[in-house]
Amino acid sequence: MNPRVLAGALLCLLAACSTATPTGESMTFTNPVHDANFPDPGALRVGATWYAYGTNGGGANVPLLTSPDLVTWTPRGDVLPELGSWAEPGHTWAPEAIQVTGDRFALYYTARAAGTGRQCVGVATAARPEGPFRDDSDTPLVCQAGEGGSIDASPFRDADGALYLYWKNDGNAIGETTWLYGQRLTPDGLGLEGERVRLLANTAAWHGKVVEAPQLVRHEGRYYLFYSANAFDAAAYAVGYATCDTPLGPCHDAPENPILSSGEGAAGPGHSYLVTTPGGQTWLLYHAWPPDAIGSVEPGRRLWLDRVDWEDGKPIVRGPTATPQPHPA
């Protein structure tokens, strides 16, 4: 074997990543791209490196993976070693980060608000995408205690530079409707301004009792709100999307939903994050259970990656794909 290929294979084994295989002048890989528990991935590209932030696990509040290519992922420890003073440890979920300025990054995370029993959203900042991030606030950024709590925050920067935040109220925790919300962020990313807007609720049969994990993206001038629905620990968990007239709606659920559901090797795929490569390709990172281990702690929800094509303005997810497929370009 070529020494460079052998070295790459050994690194991949150590990092619990996918198998990448040279085929002529191209490369292929096989899902999952991280063969260990890494729920609720949120991704960010800075320079030539991809950063993926996940729900608490392995003793880390916010575990970090890095990759040069979306396929080979390496664990990098905890980017949020201390939570904000308002939060209790042990329930730190679904973090996502954004580069606010050239030397400042904001990380939006979900944690249990002390004394309330409800999940709320906080924001921490760092000078580097690998942290350490620090939350100096004594209160969460969003906390809808009367609506069950607030989780799954996702930031978005529009073409004009305006920042927005999206999240869900945790209504299913109290037997109430869940909504996906949006609101404009202040320019520094640390506060909210303007009106809070309800964008989508769990009204479709496939939603079950919950819609969650929103991510707004802009593609060819149109706004798309990707989200997950149904019980996270069931094979029925899946991904859908809505088109939105503006970053704050109104939003229109796609009739062809869901666009990603259980398939070979992947049960309950969800909490997706759409990324665009330097070559202009669109890919979807998401977690999924092994079909014979739904709800498990180990191996838990592993990290998958599949190609997204756009046909007549509609995103088409080419997955779940458990066979070799071309490497992102």
N, C-alpha and C positions, 0 to 999 in steps of 0.2 A: 504494500500500500504506500502511496505517496506520503512522505513524512508530514506534510502540511495537513493532509486529509486525516491522518492518524491523530495528530495533535488536536484537530478540531473535534474529532469524535470523542477523545478523552475529555475535553473541556465540556462538551455537551452532556456527557454522562455525569460529570461532577455537578453540573448545574441543573440536572433533572429536566432537560429540555427535549425537544422533538428530535427526530432523526432527519438529518439533511443528507441527501445523496447526490453526488455529481452525475449528471447524465449528459455526456457530450459537453457542450458549451454552457448548458444551463444547470440549475440546481433544482432539486425537488425537496419537499419536506413532508412529514406525516404528522398529523395531529395526535395527541395534544402537544402544543409547543412548550408547555411546562407541565410535567407529569407529577405534580404535587398540588396540594390544596392551595388555591389562590383565588378566593371568591371576589366578585364585584370589581373587576379591573377597570381602572381609569388610566388613560395613557397621555403622555406628553413627549414631544420630540424637541430636543434642544441640541443644536449643532448636529453631530452625526449620531447621536445616541437617543434611543427610545427609553423612556422611563414609565414603568407601570406600577401603580399604587393599588394596594388591595386591603380588604377587610382584615381585622386583627387575627393573628395566628402565630404559632411558634414563639410566643412570648413577646411579640412585637405589636405595638398599637397600630402602626401603619407599615406593613412590610413593603419593601421596594425590590423590584426586579429591573435590570437594565439589559438592553439588547442593541446590537448594531444594525439589526435587520428584521426585527419582529419575530424571528424564528428561534434564535439562540438566546436564551434568557439566563441571567446570572443573579442569584440573590445578593442583596446589598444591605441587609439589616433593616433597622427601624428608623424611619425618617421623622417620626414624632415621638421621641422618647418620653416626653412629659405632656400630658393633656392640659387643657385650660383648667383653671381653678374651679370652674363651674361643673366640670365633668367627673364622672366616676369611671374607673378603668374596667375593662372587660367586655365592653359593648361598642367598640370603635369600628364603624362600618363605612364602606363605600366611599373612600376618599377620592377626590379628583383635584388636579392642580392646573394652574394657568400662569403664564409669565405675564405679570402685570406691567413691569418695566424691564429694562435691560438687566438690572441687577436685583430684581425682587420678584419672588414667586409667592403665590397664595395657594394654600391647600385647604379645601373645604371638606370637612369630615363630620360624621355623625357619631354622637356619644350619648351616654345616659346622663341626663341632668341630675345633679345631686339632689336628693330629697324628693324628686317628683315621680320617679319610676317611668319617665317618658324619655324617648330619644329626641335629641335636638341637634341642630347644625351649628358648628363653630367654624372659625377660619383662623389659620395659622400662617405665618410668613417665614421666608428664609431667603438667603442671598443666593442659594444654589438649588437646583432641582432635587439634588440628593439630600437636602437638608443639612443640619437638623432644623425642622420647622418649630416655631414657637407661637403659642396662642397666649397673648398677654391680657385678654379680656376676661372679666369676671362674670360675664353673661354670654350665652350663646347668641349667634347671629339670627337664627330663626328657631322659634320654639312654640309650636301651636299646641300647647298642652290640652286645650279644649277640643281639639280635633284629633287627639290620639298621639300627637307628637309630630316631628318633622324629620325626614330622612332622605338619603340619596341625593345630595346636592351636586349640581353640575354647572360649571361656569361656561360662558360663551362670549366671544368677542365678535361683534358684527364688523362688516366691511368699513364702517365709519369710525371704528374704534370703541364704540359704546360696549360696556360690559353688562351682562345679564346673568342671573342665577335661576336655576330650575331645580325643583325638588318635589317630593310628595308629602302630603300629610299622612300620618300612619293610622288612617281611619280603621283599617282592618284590625288593629290592635284593640279597638273598643267596639267592634261590630258596626262601624259606620262606613259611609262611602269614602273611597280614597280618590283624591284629586291630584293631578299634576299641576303644579303652580309655576309661575314665572314672575320675576320682578327685576327691575333694573338695579344694577350695582353702582355705587359711587365710583369715580374714576380710580381710586386707590384700591378698589376691590374689597374694602373692609366694612362697608355699610350698604344698606339698601335705601333706595329713594323711589318716589313715585308710588303708584298703586300696585298692589299685589293682584295677580290675575289668575283665575282658574282656566286651565287650558283643555283638560281631558279628564273624564271620570271612568270608573269601571262599569261600563254599560253593556258591552258586548258579551255574548255567552262565553267566549274563550277567555275573557278576562278573569272569570271567577270572582273572587272577593277583592282583587287588588290590581291596580296599575302602579308601576314604580320604575325606578332607574331611568329617568328621562335624560336625554342628550339632544340638544338642538345643534343642527349642522346646517351650513349654507352650501348648496350645490347648484352651480350655474344660475345663480341669482334667486333661487327658491329656498325656502326654509322647510326643513324636515325635522320632526320631533320623533326620535326613536325612543322606544320604551319597552319594558317587559311586563308580563302579566301572568296571573294565576299564582298558585302556591310555589314558593321557591324550592321546596323540598319534594316536588312531585314531577313526574314525567310530563305533565300538562303545561309546565312553565315554558314560556315561549316569548318571542320578540315580534313587535309590530312597529308601525310608524304612522304618523299623521303629517299632513302638509299644513303649513301655517301661512297666513297672509302677511304677517309681520312677526318679529321676534316675540311679541306678546299676544299673538293670535289675531283673529279666531283661528282655531285649528280644526282640521277635517280628517277624521279617522279614515285610513285606507281600507277599501272594501275587501282587498285581497289578503288582509291580515289573518293569521300571523305569517310573517315572511321567513321565520326561522323557528323550527320546532324539533322535537326529538327525532333522532335518526341513528344510523349505525355508529355505535361507540359513544354516543352523546345523548344523555337523557336530561330533560329539563334545561335546555340551553337558554342562557339569558344574562341579564345585566351586561349588555353589550356596550362596546365603545367603538365608534367608527373612526378610522384613521385614514389619512391620505399620504402615500409615499412620495418621496422626492420625484419619482418618475410619473406621478399623477394617478397611480392606481388607488382604488378604494378597497380597504379591507376591514373586516369586523373582528375585533377581539371580544371574546365572551367566555364565561365559565360554563361547564357542563359536568354532570355526574357520570360516572361509569354506569351503564344500565343495570348492572347487578349490585350496585352499591349506592343507590339513591339515599340521601340523608346521612351518609357516612362522615365520620371525622377524617379517616384516612381510607382511600386517597382523597376523599372530599371532592370539591369542585375544581377541576383541572382547567388550565387555560388553553383555549382553542383559538384558531385563526382561520378565517375563510374569506375568499374574494367576494366583493360586491360589484356587480355590474349595474349600469343604469340603462333602462330601456323605456323610451317614451316618458322620461321623467320619473320612472319608478325604480326604486332600489331592488335588485334581485340578489339575494344571498345565495351563493353557490356552496351550500352546506346544510347540515354538518358533513364534512368530507373526512373520511377515515382512511382513504387511500392516498398514495403520493400525489402531490400537486405542485405546480411550478412555484418557485420561490418568489416572494414579492420583489418588484422592481421599481 
